[in-house]
Amino acid sequence: MSKLLKNKLALVTGSSRGIGAAIAIRLAAEGAYVIVNYSASPERAQKVVDEITKADGLAEAVHADLGSPEGPKTLIASIDKCFGGEFGGRLDILVNNAGTAEFGPFLESSDQSYDKHFNLNVRSLIELSKDAAKRMAKSGWGRIINIGASFGEGAPIPGVTLYIASKFAVHGFTRGLSREVGSTGVTVNGVQPGPTNTDLSPEDGPVSDWFKKLTSLGRFGKAEEIAAAVAFLASPESAFINGENLTVDGGFNA
Ligand SMILES: NC(=O)c1ccc[n+]([C@@H]2O[C@H](COP(=O)([O-])OP(=O)(O)OC[C@H]3O[C@@H](n4cnc5c(N)ncnc54)[C@H](OP(=O)(O)O)[C@@H]3O)[C@@H](O)[C@H]2O)c1
């Protein structure tokens, strides 16, 4: 069977670990050349690249701290150089996955926490999407996929107000941008994970039993289950889906 993403260039932010790593591995398995972005975990990014190349895929790791003002520009500059510059500035798939969450009462939260959530979860995603949408419009085909959260549609628990606000912003941006670029051949969609077993939200963490009960499947998701939804939205098979935020949460938001 032919690979659906053969010869496509994909950039996955925050793909050294967790959901991003699973997305990078899955897109590479579908034939894409994958830029694996990392910030603090160079060894883990290299492990992802090694796993992809061992399976006859193609990947390169690129450092950029997307929580810093210059991070998105650094990553954008790397797109032209990756894989020996053979894509000539083209980018086919952007997965904005890098994100962070801090827990605690909002009334005691710091300005730094606000900056952390909004610089990484929102600002970098917006900057990268702007650049990517222009590149994709030139070639007439592109997929922008934003990783939001089931918390991007509701607030089922207290203590994550800044995170929820940032993910509502991701949800709204996804819908707004889809309206602006759809006619250029570029689709913009979101995937909204529920509790997924990663370093950010381990299935054996302090509140994991509570999270499990809030899903109707009674369990955490696997990073690969989120990656499967991303792979579908990245593929030509999703051509008529635009401005959608697909919730993959085991029934958390049902
Ligand atoms: N896990 C869940 O239950 C869950 C639920 C809903 C939504 N999500 C969303 O899914 C996405 C991935 O979450 P995850 O659970 O996989 O998180 P994770 O296990 O904490 O992994 C986060 C990834 O983001 C990267 N990252 C962190 N700060 C960065 C920065 N400043 N610049 C560039 N990359 C950075 C990390 O790379 P380095 O280590 O190299 O810095 C890592 O690869 C996030 O947007 C999150 O909000 C997760």
The ligand as a MOL file (V3000), in Angstrom:
LIG
                    3D

  0  0  0     0  0            999 V3000
M  V30 BEGIN CTAB
M  V30 COUNTS 48 52 0 0 0
M  V30 BEGIN ATOM
M  V30 1 N -0.8190 14.6660 28.1110 0
M  V30 2 C -2.0540 15.1030 28.2060 0
M  V30 3 O -2.8760 14.5710 29.0050 0
M  V30 4 C -2.5520 16.2150 27.3410 0
M  V30 5 C -3.9280 16.5050 27.3680 0
M  V30 6 C -4.4000 17.5440 26.5670 0
M  V30 7 C -3.5530 18.2500 25.7590 0
M  V30 8 N -2.2230 17.9390 25.7510 0 CHG=1
M  V30 9 C -1.3560 18.7640 24.8850 0
M  V30 10 O -0.5430 17.9410 24.0810 0
M  V30 11 C 0.7010 18.6010 23.8040 0
M  V30 12 C 1.8450 17.6880 24.1920 0
M  V30 13 O 1.7060 17.3330 25.5590 0
M  V30 14 P 2.5120 16.1380 26.2310 0
M  V30 15 O 1.5990 15.5480 27.2280 0
M  V30 16 O 3.1470 15.2870 25.2050 0 CHG=-1
M  V30 17 O 3.6150 16.9740 27.0210 0
M  V30 18 P 5.0720 16.5450 27.5450 0
M  V30 19 O 5.1130 15.0850 27.7880 0
M  V30 20 O 5.3780 17.4680 28.6610 0
M  V30 21 O 6.0090 16.8890 26.2940 0
M  V30 22 C 6.1060 18.2330 25.9080 0
M  V30 23 C 6.8970 18.3550 24.6420 0
M  V30 24 O 6.9590 19.7730 24.3530 0
M  V30 25 C 8.3100 20.1730 24.2960 0
M  V30 26 N 8.5130 21.5070 24.8350 0
M  V30 27 C 8.2920 21.9410 26.1050 0
M  V30 28 N 8.6540 23.2260 26.2240 0
M  V30 29 C 9.1270 23.5990 24.9900 0
M  V30 30 C 9.6620 24.7920 24.4790 0
M  V30 31 N 9.8020 25.8880 25.2470 0
M  V30 32 N 10.0560 24.8250 23.1830 0
M  V30 33 C 9.9260 23.7260 22.3800 0
M  V30 34 N 9.4300 22.5500 22.8330 0
M  V30 35 C 9.0330 22.5010 24.1140 0
M  V30 36 C 9.0950 19.1540 25.1030 0
M  V30 37 O 10.4240 19.1260 24.5910 0
M  V30 38 P 11.7610 19.3140 25.4800 0
M  V30 39 O 11.7110 18.3250 26.5890 0
M  V30 40 O 12.8340 19.0680 24.4580 0
M  V30 41 O 11.7560 20.7420 25.9600 0
M  V30 42 C 8.3250 17.8700 24.8000 0
M  V30 43 O 8.7730 17.2920 23.5940 0
M  V30 44 C 0.6540 19.9190 24.6010 0
M  V30 45 O 0.2380 20.9610 23.7570 0
M  V30 46 C -0.4090 19.6420 25.6660 0
M  V30 47 O -1.0310 20.8100 26.1260 0
M  V30 48 C -1.6970 16.9600 26.5140 0
M  V30 END ATOM
M  V30 BEGIN BOND
M  V30 1 1 1 2
M  V30 2 2 2 3
M  V30 3 1 2 4
M  V30 4 1 4 5
M  V30 5 2 4 48
M  V30 6 2 5 6
M  V30 7 1 6 7
M  V30 8 2 7 8
M  V30 9 1 8 9
M  V30 10 1 8 48
M  V30 11 1 9 10
M  V30 12 1 9 46
M  V30 13 1 10 11
M  V30 14 1 11 12
M  V30 15 1 11 44
M  V30 16 1 12 13
M  V30 17 1 13 14
M  V30 18 2 14 15
M  V30 19 1 14 16
M  V30 20 1 14 17
M  V30 21 1 17 18
M  V30 22 2 18 19
M  V30 23 1 18 20
M  V30 24 1 18 21
M  V30 25 1 21 22
M  V30 26 1 22 23
M  V30 27 1 23 24
M  V30 28 1 23 42
M  V30 29 1 24 25
M  V30 30 1 25 26
M  V30 31 1 25 36
M  V30 32 1 26 27
M  V30 33 1 26 35
M  V30 34 2 27 28
M  V30 35 1 28 29
M  V30 36 1 29 30
M  V30 37 2 29 35
M  V30 38 1 30 31
M  V30 39 2 30 32
M  V30 40 1 32 33
M  V30 41 2 33 34
M  V30 42 1 34 35
M  V30 43 1 36 37
M  V30 44 1 36 42
M  V30 45 1 37 38
M  V30 46 2 38 39
M  V30 47 1 38 40
M  V30 48 1 38 41
M  V30 49 1 42 43
M  V30 50 1 44 45
M  V30 51 1 44 46
M  V30 52 1 46 47
M  V30 END BOND
M  V30 END CTAB
M  END
